[in-house]
Amino acid sequence: MDDKSLPPKLDAFNHLDLAQKEGDKQGREIVKHEIIRNLILDTDFADDKIARLTCATVDVVQKIRLEKG
């Protein structure tokens, strides 16, 4: 086995790990968006309360509220 082939393989594994983590992050953001949307549609909570409950910013909640249109 050539020692020079190990770093590229390890590097490829690092890229796969990073891609998986990024995919997990995107998945969590999609779920968070849906939770915020459901709270907007199904409650009379103020934007600041929804932001606190979901660990989002008020700006994010307001943008999602505008999407509801």
C-alpha positions as CSV (number, residue, x, y, z in Angstrom):
1,M,0.0,0.0,0.0
2,D,1.3,3.4,-0.9
3,D,1.5,5.8,2.0
4,K,0.7,8.7,-0.4
5,S,-2.8,7.3,-1.0
6,L,-3.9,7.6,2.6
7,P,-4.3,11.4,2.9
8,P,-6.6,11.6,-0.1
9,K,-8.8,8.8,1.3
10,L,-8.9,10.4,4.7
11,D,-9.6,13.7,3.1
12,A,-12.5,12.2,1.2
13,F,-13.9,10.8,4.5
14,N,-13.6,14.2,6.0
15,H,-15.6,15.7,3.1
16,L,-18.3,13.1,3.5
17,D,-18.5,13.7,7.2
18,L,-18.7,17.5,6.6
19,A,-21.4,16.9,3.9
20,Q,-23.4,14.7,6.3
21,K,-23.2,17.3,9.0
22,E,-24.3,20.1,6.6
23,G,-27.2,17.9,5.5
24,D,-28.2,17.4,9.1
25,K,-28.1,21.1,9.7
26,Q,-30.3,21.8,6.7
27,G,-32.7,19.2,7.9
28,R,-33.0,20.8,11.3
29,E,-33.6,24.2,9.7
30,I,-36.4,22.8,7.6
31,V,-38.0,21.2,10.7
32,K,-37.6,24.5,12.6
33,H,-39.2,26.4,9.8
34,E,-42.2,24.1,9.8
35,I,-42.6,24.3,13.6
36,I,-42.5,28.1,13.4
37,R,-45.0,28.0,10.5
38,N,-47.3,25.8,12.5
39,L,-47.1,28.0,15.6
40,I,-48.0,31.0,13.4
41,L,-50.9,29.3,11.9
42,D,-52.3,27.4,14.9
43,T,-51.7,29.9,17.8
44,D,-52.1,33.5,18.6
45,F,-48.6,33.7,20.0
46,A,-46.6,36.9,19.3
47,D,-43.5,36.7,17.2
48,D,-41.2,37.2,20.1
49,K,-42.8,34.3,22.0
50,I,-42.5,32.0,18.9
51,A,-38.9,33.1,18.6
52,R,-38.2,32.2,22.2
53,L,-39.9,28.9,22.0
54,T,-38.0,27.8,18.8
55,C,-34.7,29.5,19.5
56,A,-35.1,31.6,16.4
57,T,-34.8,35.3,15.9
58,V,-37.8,37.5,15.7
59,D,-36.7,38.5,12.2
60,V,-36.9,34.8,11.1
61,V,-40.4,34.4,12.6
62,Q,-41.5,37.6,10.8
63,K,-40.1,36.4,7.5
64,I,-42.0,33.1,7.8
65,R,-45.1,35.0,8.8
66,L,-44.9,37.0,5.6
67,E,-44.5,33.8,3.6
68,K,-47.9,32.7,4.9
69,G,-49.5,35.5,2.9
